Amino acid sequence: ATATAVPYSESFEGGTGVWNQASCDDIDWTRDANGTPSSGTGPSSGSAGSWYMYVEVSGNGTGYPNKDADLFAAFDLSGTSSPEISFDYHANGNAVGTLNLDASTDGVNFVNLWTISGSQGGNWNSATVDLSGYAGSTVTLRFAATSASSWQGDIAIDNLSIAESGGGGGGGGGGTTDDCGNANGISASTGAFNQYTWNVPAGTQELVVSISGGTGDADLYVRQAAAPTTSSYDCRPYLNGNNETCTFQNPTPGT
């Protein structure tokens, strides 16, 4: 995604702006202005104007339980020394899950910067999160909402700004990474390795690593906790062509 310069502000009055839906989550964020359709949860209007972004968690098996909705955008923090992001959030209901703000410099490995869980009352709340650790670089920010045990847990955000504190509102051999941890457009010369590293969260039940598309005959090597070599690996399908997959059940947390 193209990085947006700061200072930056967004209240969703004219659209979703630079924010993108993730392609590998369960449900989407929705731009709305008229109050969420579920009674007793969600805002009735935006905190800065009429419009806001929210996650509708209705539907057993579709909106809940434990369904993820990720919204992300990249920002260019070059020229900053102490940037911060401020935003308003709404999380009200008998079964509110979690809202996280995460950050990544490579689009693959995210670090949690801020989180709330459970109902935060019927009004809009405000938060300010320090981004000084990413000053001078490009960072991808992600709002990640996860539903809880029922439909009464809509989560919303509005009135975003990124500025200086106190101010107003891939590894290996190339390619780009997307919001789902996929490396795209990679290439390599014969006999060369392109190495990518993933962080595996605790509790992961299945890890699937695959390659597909392109020309030539690429080979997939996967190793946990260390870089693979041609003689040391945990999975090496050894197939002709460029479509290979390694699947790990209950993988060890880490890289």
N, C-alpha and C positions, 0 to 999 in steps of 0.2 A: 504494500500500500504506500502511496505517496505521503511523505511526512508533511505535516502542516506546521507553519511557523507560529511562534508565539510572540506577543501576547495573543490569546485566543479566547473567544467566548461563544457559547451556544445555548439558546433557550428553546430550540426546536420549533420556533414559530413558523419558519419557512420550509421545514423539512428535517431530515435526519442529519444534514450537513456531512461531515467527514466520517461519521460513524458507520461501521459496517457490521452486518450480522455474520456470526461465525457459521461455517458450513458443516461443522461436525458436532454441533450440540443437539439438544433434544427439541427445544421450542425456541421461538423468536421473541425479541423485543418488539413492541408495537408503539407507534406514534399515535397519541390520542389527545382529545381536548374536552371530552364530555363526561368524564367519570367512567370508571371501569364498570363492566356489566354485572359484576358480582356484588351482592349486598354485603355491607359490613367490612369491606376491604378495598384498598386502592384509593387514590385521591379523587376529588371531584373536579379539580382544575389544576393547572400548572402553578408552580411557585413564582414564576417570572413570566407572566402572560397566561395564555390559555393552554398551550400545548406542552406535552411532556412525553417521555418514553417510559413504558411500563411492561411488565411481564404478567400475562394472564395465566394463572395456574389452574383454571377450571378443567375438569375432566379426569376422572380416575384412570390412570394408565397413560393419559396423554399429557396432562398438565401437572400431575403429581402422581406418586411421590418421587422425590429425588430426580426431578427433571432439570436440566441445565439450560440456561440461556445466556449467551455471551455476546457482548457488543464491544467492538474494538476500533481503535484508531491510532495512527502513528503521528508523533510530534517531533519537530526539530528543535531541540533545546540548545543549539549552538549559540554562543553569545550570552548565555545565562550563567549565573553563579549560584543562585538560591531559588530556583523555580518551585512553585507549588501549584497544586490543583485544588480548586474549591468547587463544591457542588451541593445541591440540595437532594435529599432522598426522602422517600415515603415508604413506610413498611408497617402496615396496620392490619390486624386480623388475628383470629384465634390459632392460626397455623402458619405463621411466617417462617420461611426457611432462612437462608443466608444471602447476604449481598457482599461481594468482595470486589475490591479494586486491586488489580494485579498489574505488574510492569515487566517488560521484557526488552532486551537490547538485540535479540536475534529472532524474535517472533516464534520461538520454539519453547524456550525455558522461561517460565514466568515466576516472579517473586511476589508474594502477597504483601501489599502495603497497608491495607485497611480492611476491616470486616465488621459487620454487625449480624446478629442472629436474633430471631424472635421479633415480636411486635415492638415498634418504637413509638406507638401512640398514633392518634388520628391526624396530627398536623405534619407539615413538612419540617424536616430537620436539616441542619447544615453541617458540612464537614470540610475541613481543610487538611490536605495531606502533603507532606514535604516530598519534593522531587529532586532535592539538591544532589542526591547520589547519582543522578542522570544528567546533571548540568554539562553542557558542552557536547552532548551526544544525541542520537535519535533514539526515542523510546516508544514502544507500543504499549498503550494503556488498554486495559480490558475490564469492563464491568461484567462480573460473572454472578448471576443470580441462580440459586438452587431452591426448588420448591420443597415444602415439607410434607405433611401427612394429609392435607385436605385442600379444598379450593379456596379457603379463607386465608390467602397469603400473598396477594398481589404486591409487587415491588415496583417502585418508580424512581426515576431520576430526572433532574431538571437544573437549569441555571448553572451550567458548567463554565469555568474559566481557568485558564492556565497563564500565569504571569510570574514575574519576580516577586519574592516575598515582600508584602507590603504594597505591591502595585495593583493596578486594576486588571479588571478582567480581560551466518551460516557457516558453518565451519567447513573445513576441508577444501574441496576443489571447486567451489563456485556454485552458482544457482541461487535461487531465492527461496525463502520459506514463507508459508502462509500461516493463517491463524490456527490451523489444526496440526501444525508440526510437520507438514509435508514439505520436502525439498523439491523444487521445480526447476527445470531447465539445466540440470547438472550435466557435465561432460568431463571426460578424462581421456588421456592418452593410453595406449596399450601398456598394461602392466602397472598402471598407477592406481593408488587408492584415493577415493574421496571419502573422508571420514565425517560422520555426523554423530552427535551425542544427544541422548534424551534423558531427562530425569523421570524416573518411574516413581509415582507417589505410593506411599504405603497403602495397602488394601487393594491394589490393582489386581483384578482377577485374570485378565488376559491381556497380553501385549502382542500386537501384530506389527511386524516390520516387513514392508514389501517394496519392490521396485517394478515399474512397468513402463511401457512405451519406448520410443526412441529407436535408434538403429544400433547395429553391432551386436555384441554378445557380452553383456555386463554380468558380473557375478556378485551375489550378495553374501557378505560375511557379517555375522552378528556375534558379539561377545559381551557378556555382562561384567561390569566393574573394571574393564580394561579394554584397550584398543585391540581389535582382532588383527591377526596376521594370516598369511596363507597356510600356516601350520597350526595356529592356535585360535579356535573359535568355538562358540556354542551351537551355531547353526550355519550351515553352508549347503543350500539346496542342490547346487551343481547341475543346473539345467541349461539347455540350449536356449538362446534368445534372451530377452530382457524382462521376462515375467517370472519373478521368484518371490517367495513368501516364507518368512519364519514366524512361527507362533509359539509363545511361551505362556503356559498356564501358571498362575500365581507367581509371577516373577519377583525376584528379590528387589526391595526398594533401593533406589539409588540410581547410578548412571550405568 
